[in-house]
Amino acid sequence: MQSRWIAFGAAMLTVAVVAGCGKTNQAGTSTQTSPTSTSAQAAPKSIGNPYGGPTIDPPGPDEPILTVTGGSTPLKLTMDQLNALGRTSMTVDEPFVKKRQTFTGVPLAAVLARAGIPDSAAIDTVALNAYHYSSAVGPLVASSALIATKRDDAPIPYDQGGPIRLVYPDGSKLSSVLDAWNWSLVSINATGPNSGS
């Protein structure tokens, strides 16, 4: 398990550098944690994998993939528990691979409602590599943010931004805010006033 996280961390570091995930924008803020070692080598790019990095085994059926805190009901969800909150699909112009892809997943609004996090709260979405995107809930919900669990009817591999990630429909306010497309999402933390806790 630990080796999976180390391999994933190396892969996501490569992705973060390529995608420029450390930028800020007007819709929210983002930060990227710097690696502690300057001698680490980036993972070689895999053939056919636009995200780079090695292949990593998917999570087990009983392994929590998303933690939600700061609301009235903390959550630790497996893939099946997350999908049970209600799935929907959308086809979007995926900005990183620059092609149309269909994502299936759970509306962020449904997860926040289950966790007791109101639209008036602010949240941090956190990726496996410690990348943070901070935003008020309102713009995320208004942009129909989707916690994607599948891409083109297949699970999303860790080394390609999975197993879950945030995506936005074409034309929504956050569809063009690349920092908001949080890959390998592992936690959502309500912050500040009105968090629901």
PyMOL commands that set and color helices and strands:
alter all, ss='L'
color gray80, all
select helices_A, chain A and resi 2-19+79-83+108-115+137-142+158-160+173-176+178-180
alter helices_A, ss='H'
color red, helices_A
select strands_A, chain A and resi 29-31+66-69+75-77+88-94+99-107+122-127+132-136+146-151+154-155+165-167+185-191
alter strands_A, ss='S'
color yellow, strands_A
deselect
rebuild
show_as cartoon
